[in-house]
Amino acid sequence: MAQLPIQHTPTIELLYKGYADRAKDFRRPHLGASVIGKECPRALWMDFRWCSDPRFESRILRLFESGYKEEDRIIENLRSVGITIYSRDPTDGSQINFNEEEFGHFSGSVDGIGIGFPEAPKTFHVVECKTSSKKLYDKLVKEGVEKAKNQHYCQMQIYMRWAKLDRAFYIVCCKDDDRLYGERVYFDKDLSDRLVEKGRRVIYTPTPLEKLGESSTDFRCKFCDHADLCWGKSLPLVSCRTCAFSTPEVDGTWTCGRGEKKVISEFEQKTACEGHVFIPDLVPLLLIGADPEMGTIEYEGGIINGPGFVLSVDLEKEIMKRNKQS
């Protein structure tokens, strides 16, 4: 007999709606250490430039919440057996945050810094707590974090670099049966140097980086937030970060070059202004030219993006209209 679909009662629907209503904006202001291990350079660049706004269904938002709660539980488990864990900044109670010293925009928060692990009682460790499915858990047990979950491995390398420590303790809870996996990770300076240079390239390259996938059907693109944009099927979000006039500065700010150069706040970046013009490489049209004085960019078919012509918020509709006419 076929399995009947799950019927949600009004109460369950209300609970799910509550998660949707409370959902935060997942566009990070910085390039995070937790994502620097992503394989695709273009996906990282598009993350940082807010080309897409990740949207998650309520069930996934609840799953994220469960993961955060499990992190706290693991920290308390470690403390309960005599391991000292520093998980909060004593000045304000926030997570312990680090930033790349060489340039701005690259940062992250560790789950904790710990000492007293039986494997090396006198050595401070970066502590990274995760949850996983049984499939990934079994893979971790068999292969270790470097091979089984390289993005987590890279995250810890950056944290160790920033914390000036040479060990990390990686602990994972299997969501299926509550088993715990633990692994000590050693600092790899050469890898951390490469990851920092990767971050610098992602942040300060003004045009999209190379893509990992070879076609729109590539399995590596299947679950990417930017797949349609990357393969020319849509336009990016309108924000200062997708505008040809904005620049990420070394001091960690963003500036607008339209008119007199000025620093733009995170709120301004997300709302953008009517002077927004897309970075041409993000527009799936043939570039014809630009008018620096007017601050506009012209594409094939006589489409001009900019003030007094087609505003960025209307550009996708204009492209669709022209395509229908032709």
Beta strands, then each sheet from edge to edge (+ up, - down):
strand 1: 31-32
strand 2: 84-86
strand 3: 96-99
strand 4: 106-110
strand 5: 112-115
strand 6: 125-132
strand 7: 167-174
strand 8: 180-186
strand 9: 246-248
strand 10: 254-256
strand 11: 262-264
strand 12: 287-291
strand 13: 296-299
strand 14: 303-305
sheet 1: 1+ 4+ 3-
sheet 2: 2+ 5- 6+ 7+ 8-
sheet 3: 9+ 10- 11+
sheet 4: 12+ 13- 14+
end
